[in-house]
Amino acid sequence: MKKTTRKNLSKKIVKYGALSIAIAGVAEANGQIIYTDIDPDFVGNDSNIGLDLDNDTNFDFVIIDDAAPAVAIVAYNSTTGNSFVGSQPSYIYPFALNAGDPISAGQTAWYGGSNVGTLNYVSCYNGIGGSNWCGVTDKYLGLRFQIAGQTHYGWARLDVTASGDSYTLKDYAYESTPNTAINAGDLPLSVDEFANEKEIKIVALNKSIGLYNLPNEVIEYKLYSISGKKVLEGSVNDHTSVIEAKNVSSGLYIIELKNTINNSVIRKKVIL
C-alpha cells in the first residue's frame, strides 16, 4: 500500500488539465457566495482532480484517489495559506462536515503546508470531529484559501464509497468577502420553506415543475438561476399545476412560490 505524499504528487498533476476544462465557466455569484456546480459530477475512480475555488485557473486544492485504497486532499498552493480543517490522531484526517456546519476562523485545527489530508487511509477513522469518509453521501470539506493575500472560507461536497476506493465531487463554493464565515452547503440564494404550508410538494422532471397540494389562493412563482437571475415568472391558482420551463438551460435552479394572501414564501432547489 502506498500513501500519497507531496513528493509523488507532482507526478499526478498532469491529469488535471483536461478535468479543469469541464469545470471552468460554471461559477456564478449572488450576494457574497461564489458557487461552482460540477455537471456532471466528477467520479474519481483512481482519478484525481484540482479544485479551483475562485476559478482563476490556479488550483487551490487537489483531491487524489490513490491505490491504498485512500482518498486524500492536498492544499496545493499551501505556501499562500491554503488549508483544510481536520484532526491529527495519527494521520491527518479532514473533517467530514454536515450541511450547515460553520467553516470559519473559529476552527483552530487547520492543515496545509506539506500536509496531506487522508479521508480514509487503509481504514476509516471514527474519531475526533467525525472524520469518517467511508460510505458517506453529501459530506463537506471545510476549506480556507487565499485571494490576493486575504483569507476566504469555502466548502466542497463529496461522496466516498464504503470501500474507500472511489469518490464523487459534486460542487463547491466560497465566501467572497474576506475573513467571513460560510456554512457547509451554503448557496448564493437561501432556501426557505412556507411557515404554515408544509404539505406543498414540488417535483421537477424533464424541464417541467409539478406543484402539488397548493392552497386555494393565487400563487405567484419565480424561477431563479443559482446566480440569483430571474429566468421565469407567472402565477397559478389550481390545487395542482405544472410550470413548463422548456426554454431554460439545463442546470440547478431555485423555484420560489409566494402566497398572495398571506405573503408566505417557499423556495426549493430543482434540477432541470
VOGU-3710 file (C-alpha; in Angstrom, 3 decimals, decimal comma):
1> mkkttrknls> 0,000/0,000/0,000  1,292/3,454/-0,921  0,239/6,667/0,727  0,177/9,822/-1,395  2,667/12,447/-0,281  3,794/15,820/-1,579  6,791/14,117/-3,121  4,843/11,910/-5,501  2,005/14,393/-6,008  3,756/16,159/-8,865
11> kkivkygals> 3,529/13,009/-10,977  -0,264/13,208/-10,761  -0,757/16,851/-11,718  -0,556/16,129/-15,445  -4,016/14,547/-15,271  -5,756/17,692/-14,071  -5,683/19,923/-17,135  -8,436/18,179/-19,069  -10,609/17,905/-15,978  -10,488/21,617/-15,272
21> iaiagvaean> -11,980/22,396/-18,685  -15,222/20,724/-17,701  -15,428/22,865/-14,583  -14,340/26,248/-15,943  -17,043/28,816/-16,544  -19,717/27,388/-14,264  -19,063/29,616/-11,244  -21,890/32,043/-10,534  -22,241/34,724/-7,891  -25,115/36,259/-5,934
31> gqiiytdidp> -24,562/38,255/-2,786  -21,207/37,156/-1,477  -21,137/33,402/-2,115  -19,463/32,135/-5,303  -20,813/28,711/-6,263  -19,495/26,181/-8,775  -21,641/23,231/-9,832  -19,756/20,316/-11,404  -22,047/18,933/-14,072  -21,835/16,046/-14,483
41> dfvgndsnig> -20,468/15,110/-11,077  -16,831/14,038/-11,232  -16,266/10,415/-10,232  -12,710/9,822/-9,093  -12,237/6,102/-9,567  -8,435/6,026/-9,391  -8,514/9,570/-10,797  -7,607/12,972/-9,396  -8,981/16,487/-9,720  -7,833/20,001/-8,909
51> ldldndtnfd> -10,137/22,391/-7,026  -10,030/25,957/-8,307  -12,430/27,566/-5,838  -12,232/31,090/-7,243  -11,884/29,943/-10,858  -8,710/31,916/-11,507  -7,136/28,930/-13,366  -4,900/28,121/-10,369  -5,644/25,052/-8,284  -6,180/25,737/-4,605
61> fviiddaapa> -6,528/22,090/-3,576  -6,111/18,657/-5,126  -8,263/15,605/-4,403  -6,487/12,331/-5,038  -7,777/8,783/-5,398  -4,782/6,634/-4,543  -4,315/2,865/-4,582  -4,149/2,328/-0,807  -7,241/2,423/-1,066  -7,446/6,004/0,027
71> vaivaynstt> -8,854/9,358/-0,964  -6,780/12,369/0,081  -6,787/16,138/-0,231  -3,761/18,376/-0,612  -3,641/22,150/-0,106  -1,952/22,645/-3,456  -0,988/26,312/-3,142  -0,216/25,770/0,525  2,592/28,326/0,612  -0,078/31,035/0,328
81> gnsfvgsqps> -2,015/29,768/3,334  -4,398/27,245/1,775  -5,524/24,647/4,301  -8,359/22,332/5,369  -9,964/21,761/8,757  -9,409/18,386/10,405  -7,717/16,462/13,209  -4,466/14,557/13,651  -4,704/11,495/15,898  -2,056/9,760/13,762
91> yiypfalnag> -2,554/10,650/10,106  -4,238/13,948/9,287  -7,964/13,421/8,736  -10,091/16,203/7,200  -13,431/16,545/8,948  -16,490/15,156/7,166  -18,756/18,126/7,848  -22,540/18,083/7,709  -24,633/20,654/5,860  -24,893/23,776/7,975
101> dpisagqtaw> -21,673/23,246/9,928  -19,739/26,530/10,239  -16,416/26,998/8,474  -14,564/29,968/9,922  -11,669/31,250/11,967  -13,374/29,573/14,926  -11,809/26,282/13,874  -8,245/26,105/15,091  -7,153/22,773/13,559  -6,219/23,817/10,009
111> yggsnvgtln> -3,712/21,805/7,992  -1,752/22,930/4,957  1,890/23,221/4,024  3,371/19,787/3,323  0,417/18,019/4,953  -1,714/15,539/3,044  -5,207/15,123/4,458  -6,281/11,482/4,294  -10,015/10,916/4,086  -9,788/7,177/4,690
121> yvscyngigg> -6,228/5,829/4,535  -6,234/1,998/4,898  -9,312/2,093/7,140  -11,904/4,570/8,339  -11,158/6,713/11,338  -14,042/7,159/13,789  -12,515/9,773/15,992  -12,351/13,466/16,749  -14,784/15,579/14,758  -16,419/12,686/12,907
131> snwcgvtdky> -13,547/12,325/10,437  -15,060/9,316/8,733  -15,177/9,415/4,943  -16,028/5,759/4,226  -19,500/5,131/2,815  -20,709/8,737/3,140  -23,020/10,833/0,982  -23,129/14,626/0,789  -20,400/15,404/3,298  -18,329/18,573/3,129
141> lglrfqiagq> -14,675/19,537/3,314  -14,017/22,773/5,191  -11,529/24,847/3,187  -9,508/28,010/3,745  -7,540/29,709/0,974  -6,034/32,992/-0,107  -7,096/35,530/-2,722  -4,708/38,467/-3,134  -3,282/37,825/0,310  -6,668/37,719/2,071
151> thygwarldv> -8,290/34,700/3,717  -11,517/33,205/2,352  -13,550/30,214/3,574  -15,315/27,616/1,440  -16,577/24,065/1,120  -16,524/21,119/-1,303  -19,219/18,406/-1,330  -18,249/14,760/-1,851  -19,455/11,190/-1,613  -16,989/8,408/-0,813
161> tasgdsytlk> -17,716/4,728/-1,342  -17,835/2,272/1,560  -14,662/0,604/0,324  -12,913/3,976/0,220  -11,597/3,393/-3,301  -13,707/5,958/-5,163  -15,174/9,411/-4,568  -17,639/11,749/-6,273  -17,097/15,512/-6,287  -20,409/17,359/-6,766
171> dyayestpnt> -19,867/21,077/-6,223  -18,072/23,693/-4,174  -18,422/27,311/-3,044  -16,631/30,043/-1,146  -17,408/33,307/0,611  -16,071/36,183/-1,477  -15,903/38,589/1,462  -12,529/38,108/3,168  -12,445/36,690/6,696  -16,166/35,878/6,589
181> ainagdlpls> -17,552/32,547/7,741  -19,524/30,222/5,484  -21,673/27,239/6,420  -21,139/23,911/4,690  -23,577/23,729/1,781  -24,408/27,450/1,725  -25,635/28,605/-1,691  -25,985/32,079/-3,169  -29,759/32,123/-2,720  -31,121/30,861/0,580
191> vdefanekei> -33,727/28,109/0,542  -36,602/28,628/2,972  -39,951/26,949/3,496  -43,547/28,042/3,957  -44,183/28,587/7,635  -47,671/27,074/7,543  -47,873/25,135/4,288  -45,515/22,186/4,713  -47,627/19,826/2,592  -46,794/21,513/-0,700
201> kivalnksig> -44,765/19,267/-2,994  -42,504/20,448/-5,808  -41,243/17,914/-8,336  -39,028/18,757/-11,326  -38,794/16,403/-14,305  -37,829/16,921/-17,947  -37,921/20,736/-17,872  -41,298/20,736/-16,122  -42,003/21,638/-12,496  -45,018/19,988/-10,911
211> lynlpnevie> -46,716/21,768/-7,998  -48,968/19,678/-5,756  -51,204/20,375/-2,721  -51,287/24,109/-3,373  -53,703/26,219/-1,279  -56,790/27,655/-2,924  -55,228/31,052/-3,484  -53,299/32,696/-6,271  -49,679/31,559/-6,075  -47,023/33,626/-7,798
221> yklysisgkk> -43,919/31,775/-8,942  -40,437/32,874/-9,925  -37,609/30,669/-11,187  -34,047/31,800/-10,433  -30,715/30,545/-11,653  -28,279/29,712/-8,874  -26,692/33,136/-9,505  -29,948/34,811/-8,481  -31,031/35,797/-12,006  -34,782/35,510/-12,594
231> vlegsvndht> -35,457/33,414/-15,694  -39,193/32,719/-15,437  -42,241/34,053/-13,578  -46,002/33,785/-13,550  -48,911/32,697/-11,369  -51,158/29,669/-10,816  -54,397/29,165/-8,902  -55,075/25,430/-9,115  -54,534/22,825/-6,417  -52,175/21,057/-8,859
241> svieaknvss> -50,237/22,921/-11,549  -47,323/22,390/-13,909  -44,782/25,060/-14,837  -43,180/24,485/-18,210  -39,526/25,558/-18,400  -38,608/24,180/-21,809  -36,568/27,226/-22,827  -34,203/27,380/-19,861  -30,772/25,797/-19,919  -30,206/22,564/-18,036
251> glyiielknt> -28,852/23,067/-14,539  -29,608/23,906/-10,920  -32,372/26,444/-10,217  -34,415/27,740/-7,314  -38,190/27,902/-7,607  -39,911/30,493/-5,410  -43,625/30,314/-4,630  -45,439/33,194/-2,939  -48,939/33,020/-1,477  -50,561/36,335/-2,447
261> innsvirkkv> -52,986/36,162/0,501  -50,607/35,778/3,437  -47,312/36,550/1,622  -45,691/33,317/2,838  -42,853/32,111/0,606  -41,280/28,768/-0,186  -38,054/28,258/-2,138  -36,676/24,943/-3,290  -33,700/23,836/-5,364  -34,659/21,979/-8,540
271> il> -32,595/20,434/-11,311  -33,941/20,968/-14,827
//
